[in-house]
Amino acid sequence: MESKPLVHLQGKDFEKEVLQSEVPTVVDFYADWCGPCRMVSPVIESLSKEYVGRVKFVKINTDDNPEIAAKFEIMSIPTIMVFKKGEVLSRTVGAGPAAMYKQKIDAALN
């Protein structure tokens, strides 16, 4: 799994791939119909290539995985969360610039 820059996850894999991950993990909660989600998607994809091997990037479709969205109180999408050792380090709601996400990812790496 580490070899792919960006992975689409199902809820059943969340615990293992995100909460138990040895590396910081960026989770993009999205839905196919969401305009801002489509705007942020290329940014997240680009960052996943930039941080490959150091940070895991996953996407979770909230329509397909409502239990995970509810667990993390995802009320608006896109919501981008950074996890490290099972803890939420940051949460960003709405589309933002790459620099903003990079700042949060770099903080997780330090």
Stockholm file with secondary structure:
# STOCKHOLM 1.0

chainA/1-110         MESKPLVHLQGKDFEKEVLQSEVPTVVDFYADWCGPCRMVSPVIESLSKEYVGRVKFVKINTDDNPEIAAKFEIMSIPTIMVFKKGEVLSRTVGAGPAAMYKQKIDAALN
#=GR chainA/1-110 SS CTTSSEEEECGGGHIIIIITCSSCEEEEEECTTCHHHHHHHHHHHHHHHHTTTTSEEEEEETTTCHHHHHHTTCCSSSEEEEEETTEEEEEEESCCCHHHHHHHHHHHHC
#=GC SS_cons         CTTSSEEEECGGGHIIIIITCSSCEEEEEECTTCHHHHHHHHHHHHHHHHTTTTSEEEEEETTTCHHHHHHTTCCSSSEEEEEETTEEEEEEESCCCHHHHHHHHHHHHC
//
